[in-house]
Amino acid sequence: MSEYWVISAPGDKTCQQTWDTLNNATKSGNLSVNYKFPIPDLKVGTLDQLVGLSDDLGKLDTFVESVTRKVAQYLGEVLEDQRDKLHENLMANNSDLPTYLTRFQWDMAKYPIKQSLRNIADIISKQVGQIDADLKVKSAAYNSLKGNLQNLEKKQTGSLLTRNLADLVKKEHFILDSEYLTTLLVIVPKSMFNDWNANYEKITNMIVPRSTQLIHQDNDYGLYTVTLFKKVVDEFKLHARERKFIVREFSYNEADLAAGKNEITKLVTDKKKQFGPLVRWLKVNFSECFCAWIHVKALRVFVESVLRYGLPVNFQAVVMVPARKSAKKLRDVLQQLYAHLDHSAQQHGQNAQDTAELAGLGFGQSEYFPYVFYKINIEMVDKV
């Protein structure tokens, strides 16, 4: 199950009573599995501060979730053919994601509760903002390396019209160090092999007779050599193109060929070197982002609960895992349980949505309920 509901309801005489009432109501019909969502005694501040913070926390929630998903998605890209192991690499504080959420504990060391709510939100914003900035730098560097390697590898395969020819030719295929003669490499369509063999000596004057040799062929083309005088090279290229024979620009130089092979080896080595540390960084910072995201949810639940239910702070926050196909029924049960929370608004002829807006609530939420409600989707892997 990847969808979770986080709700809060005002405490009855005790918060335990609220918890028991909710559990009993959802137990019949097995509508959901419920877990307490413990939020510490945070500093409340003033009403104005809470109303302003409510809006800002909505934006922070969206931002932190987007960075969390970006890190998860990029980890999947980096894993490439090991992408099926992505799920097991997405951990939060050494727990799987459902366990972290349903056994949530506030991290006092990272987010000290003696700080104001605004300061805690700023700590999270800076922390996740830095991860987002670092991700851009690291992904750009790794993608550039990967792209260069893919381009070189692509040139090692593919059509003879575009691929690197260095690994197909040998020194003996060429006339080298001659003042007058040179060897060209020509790409000939397979359907025209006979035409080439019969007519290549007639394309221009000064072509060495019987100098052609088929070095390599793929599904569509053959790679031929031809030796001729240097002075007719340009004329040969022109007339060869008219006959649909393509001369590939190629100069046989052993030092350059060795350097090309070394470049691929170097890129492969560099990619392997960067892979391990990058995967570790992504795993660590996915955990950081996900934990920060759930702390933002806790902040939002706290702020909205105080705004709705007033002081002193007295509410029970709960993580609910709706049973399959039971969401509507569960929603109805919660509505019956907490409809009275809108009672005063109804008496004054206001609808629930108006009440929310007057209280400065419901920012960024398309639906309103008489209890505090947030949905959390912890599915980080796109289903193919």
N, C-alpha and C positions, 0 to 999 in steps of 0.2 A: 504493500500500500504506500503510495507516494504523496497522497493528500492528507494533510492534518489540519485540524481546526484548533486555534487557540482562543478560548473565550474567558471572560471573567464575569462573575456575578457578585453582588454585594453580600457581605457576610451576614448571616442571620445573627443569632446570639453569639455564635462562634463561627469561624471559617470552616471548621470541621463539619458543622451542621450543614452548611451550604454544600460542601463536598458530598456528604452522605445523601442529601436530597437529590442532587444531580445524578449520583451513581444509581440510586434506586429507580429514578425515572427512566434512565437509559438501559437499565439492566433487563427490564421486561422487553422481550423481542430482540435482545442482544444487538441493540442499535449501534453501540460504540464501545470501544475500550478506552478508558479514561486514565489519565496520569496527572498528578499534581504538577503545576508549573511554578516552582518556588521563586518569588521575586523578593529580594531583601528590602529592608526599610530604607528607601532612597529619600534624598532631600526633596521636599515638595516644592519649595519656593512659593512665588505669588501666583494668583490666578492668571494675571496677564502673561507671566512667563510661561505658564503651562499651555495657554491657548496658542501663543507664538510657537512654542516648541512642538506642539501637536502637528502643525503644518510642516515644520522642518524635518521632523522625524519621518513623516511620510515620504519626503524626497530622499532622505538618507536611506530609508528602507529599500527604495527602488534602486538607488545607486549601488548599495552594498550587494544586493541580490545580483545585479547585472555583472559586477566584477567577479563574484563567486562563480557564476555560470561561465563567464569568459575564461577563467582559470581552468575550470573543469573541461571545457570544450577544447582548449589548447592542449591540455594534457592528453586528451584523446587523439588529437592530431599528431602530437610528438610520438606517442606510442605506436602509431602507424599499424603494422600488421599484428601488434600485440594489443590492439584496441579492446579486444574482448576482456582484457584484464583491468579496464578502466574502473569498473565498479569497485573492485577490491582495493584500488589505490585511492579512492575518494573516502578519506576518513576525517573525522573531526575529533581532535584531542584523543587520538588512539582508539576511538570507538567508531562503529559504523553510524551512518547519519540518523537512522531511526532511534538507535540507543541514545545518542547524544541528546536528541530532542526530547525524548520521553523521560530521560534521567537528568534533565538539565540542572546544572548548578552554576550560580553566578560566579564569575571569575573575579574574586576580590583583588587579586594582585594586579591584573591588567586594568580593571575598571573600578577603582576605589570608591566605595559608596559614600565616603565623606565628601567627595567632590559633588558639585552641583550637577543636576541632570544635563544642563547645557554643556558643561565641561566633559562629561562622560560621552555625550554625543560627538563633541569635537575630537576627543581622543580617537573614537572609532572612525570618524571621517578622515582624519589625517592618516591613520594607520592603513586604511583600505585605499585611500588616495595614493599613498606611496607604493602599495602593491600594484595598483593599476598602472602607475607610471613605469615601475620596474618591468612589469609584464610587457609593456610596449617595446621597451629597449631590448629585452632578452628575446622576445619573439621576432623582432625585426632582424636581429643578428643571426639567429638560428635559421630563419626562413631564407635569408640571403645565402647562407652557406648551403642549405638544402637545395635552393633554386639553382645555384651555380653547379652543384654536383649533378642534379637532374639534367641540366642542359648539356653537360659534358657526356653524361651517360646516354642521352638521347642521340648525341652525335656518333656514338659508338655503334648504334643500331639504326634501324629505319631504312628509308629508301637510299639507294646509291646516289640519288640527285642531291641529297643533303647531308648524309652521314660522313663522319670522319673516315678518311681513306687510309690513314696512317697504319692501322693494324692489318690492312689487306695487301699492302705492297711490300716488296723486298728490294734490296739494293740492285740485284741482278736484272730487275725489270727496267732499269733506266740506263741511258747513255749519260754518264756524268763527266765533267771536266773536259768536254769537247768544245773547241772554239767555234765549230760550225753547226754541230748537230744537237738536237734536244729530243726528249721523249715527253709526249703529252698523254694524259689520261682522258679517255672519252667514254661517256655513258651512252649506250646504245639500247633502244627498246628491244625487248626479246623478239618481237615479231619482225625485227629488221636485221637480225644477225646475218642472214644470207646476203642482204643488200650491202651491209657493211663490208663483209669479207670479199664480195665481188667488186666493190667500187671505191674502197677507201683510198687506193693508190691514185685514183683519178680526181680526187677532190681538188687538189692543186698540183702544180709541178713540184719537183724536188722532195718527194716523199720516198723514203727508203723502202724498196720492194720487200714484201714478205716480213715486214717489221712488226705486224700487229700480233697481239697475244691476248687471249681472254684470261683475265686474272681471277675474276669473281663474278657470280651472278646471283640475283635474288629473284623473287617472283615476277618482277616486271622488267628489270634491266640487266645488262651485262656491263662489266668494267673492262675496257680494252686499252692496251697501250698502242701507240703509233710513234715511229721515229721519223723526223723530218728535219730539214734545214731551218735554222733559227729565223732566217730572213723571211720565211713564208708563214710563220706561226699565225700572225693576225689574219692573213688571207684564208688560211685553213679554218680558223675558228668561225669566220663569217660564213664560208660556204658549207661547213659542217652543220651549223645551226639551221641553214636553209633546208638541209636534208633530215632535220630532227635528230642529229647527233650532237650531244652537249659536251663541250670540253670543260672539265673541272680544273679550276686553278689549283695547282699543286706543285710544290717544289720539294724534291727529296733532300732532306737535311737531317742527318742522324741525331745531331744535338737537339734540334727542335722537336723531333719525334720523341726522344727520351724525355724532354721537358714536359711534353703533353701528357705522357703516361705518368710522370711523377706528380703532375698537378692533380690528376684524378686520385692517385694514391694518397696524396696529402689531404685532399678534401674528405675522402672516406675516413681517414684517421682523425681529422679535426671533428668530423660529425660524431664519431664514436666517443671522442674525448668529451664533447659537450653534452652528449645525450644523458649520461648518468647524473651529473650535477644539475642539469635543467629539470629532469624528472623529479629529483629530490626537492628542488626549489618549488616546483609546482605543487607537489604533494603537501609540503609544509605550509605554503601560502594559501592553498585551498582550505586547509584546516583553519588557518587564521581567519580567512574571510567568512567561512561558514559559521564559525563560533561567533564572530562579530555580528553576523546577520541575525542570529537567534537572540543575541543580547539587544539588538535594536528592536526586535519584536517584543522583548520583555519590557524595554523602555516605553514602547508605544502602549502596551497593555496597562502599564502603571499609570502613565499620564492620562489616558482616556478613562481609566477606572476612577481616578481622583476627580476628573472633570465631571463625570456622570454621577458618581455615587457620593461625592463630597468628602468632607473630613469629619472625624479622624479617618485615616486610611484603614479601610476594612473591606477587603474583597478576597475572593478565592479565584486564582487563575488556574485554568485546566487545559491540558493538551488532550484533544479527543481524536481518536482514530475511527472515523465512521465505517460501519460495516458496509460491505459491498451492496450497492443498490438500496441503501437505507438512508441516504442523505436527506431526501424530502421528508421522510417520516421523522427522522431525528430533528430536523428543523422545526417540524410541527410540535414535537414534544418540548423543545426549548422555548418555543413561542408561548405555549400554555404555561410553562414554568415561570417565565419572566415577563409575561405581558403586563403585569401590574406595575412594572418599572416605568411604563409610559402613562400610568393612570392620571398623574397630575396634569400632564400635557393635554390629555383628552378632555379633562374637566374644563380646561381653559379654551377649548375649541381649536387647539393646534394639532397638526398631525405630527407623527414621529419625526419625519424628515425636518420639519421646521424646528422642532426642539433641538435636534442635533446641530443644526446650523446656528441657532441662538447660543448654544453652549460652546460653539467653536469646535464642534466634533465632526467626525466623519470625513475629514479631508482625504481626497483621493480615493474614497470608497464609493462604488456605484450602488451599493445596497446598504440599507440601514436595518439594524435589529435592536430590540430593546436592551440587549446585553452587549458588552464589548466583544467584538468578533474579528479575528484575522485568519485568513487561510494561508497555509504554508505548503508549497509543493517542493518536496526535496528530491524529485527525480531530476538528476543532473545530466543524464545520458539520453540524447535524442534517440528515439526508437526508429530503427531503419525500416 
